Structures are given as structure tokens and as C-alpha cells.
């Protein structure tokens, strides 16, 4: 469903802009610190809960009014030793965005501070909807890592990326 809705979204967006559709990317982070490796990612809330998936926050999808229904919620995971379930579909390999252990730790320290805005909306007036990409770019920028080292591969789009960058810069 997520892949279909992403393609539909980009199809409409590209027609409005009179351009060819771009590939759509979903950002996630693997963070390695002396204490171990962590995965940070936004995902839908699964039907059966498990404390082992590192959930640090939840948010609503589409509207706060329907956010009480599990199908309209997302969770932010900061999962020690975790995995990225859809990494097999990645079009680009992992990119190291810093070798600085203090910057990596700063990303982990900020995971519980991420704004959990309504996914797919622009509640903060940032000019772009809030998405999983917004959360990842917010973490990178708020940890002081140059954002130019991250971002989508050439020829693609990461909807919401700039919203996270703007929100992080606004809060600094």
C-alpha cells in the first residue's frame, strides 16, 4: 500500500509540475556508537506490539481526528541492533554521513525529541508535508551534521525532507 500511494502521489505531483515522475525514497538511519548499532525509522504501527522494536514515539497519519485508530498511526523506532525491513529494495547503498562518534550519539539522543507532527500534513507551516524523510532530516540537522551529506540519490525525491531540515533549523 505504501509503495502504491507513493507512486500515486509522485504521479500527481509530476503532472502538476509538467515533468517526468521521479523515484520516491524513504529515509532511515543506521547509527553506530561505541555502545552498538541502532536503526532509526518510521513505520506503520503493527497489529501486535513488541517492546523489542525500540518504539520511542508515535504520531498520527493524515489527521489527528483518526489517530486513535491503529491504521492511522505511525511509530518512530530507535532500535538497538534493529533492522530495516525494506532495505532489500534500496536503490542506493548506505551512505556514511559522519564518522564523528559525538554526532552519531547526538542523533540517538534526539530521537525522543523529534516533532511527531501529523504524517502527510504541513501542520508546522514548513511548505511541505511531514513524512518519514522529515524525521530523518530533522535528526541529521539537529545533531549538527551537514545536511548536504544526506538526502536522496540523484534523480529521486524524498517528500518531506526539506520540512525536517526547516523544522530543525527553526528549533536551533
Protein Blocks (a to p, Z undefined) as FASTA:
>chain_A
ZZmmmmmmmmmmmmmnopacddddddddddddfkbccddddddddfbdcfklopabdcde
hiaklmmpmklcccddddehiacfklmmpcbdcddfbfbfklmmmmmmmmmmpccddehi
afkonopacdfklmmmmmmmmnopafklgcjdehiacehklmmmmmmmmmZZ
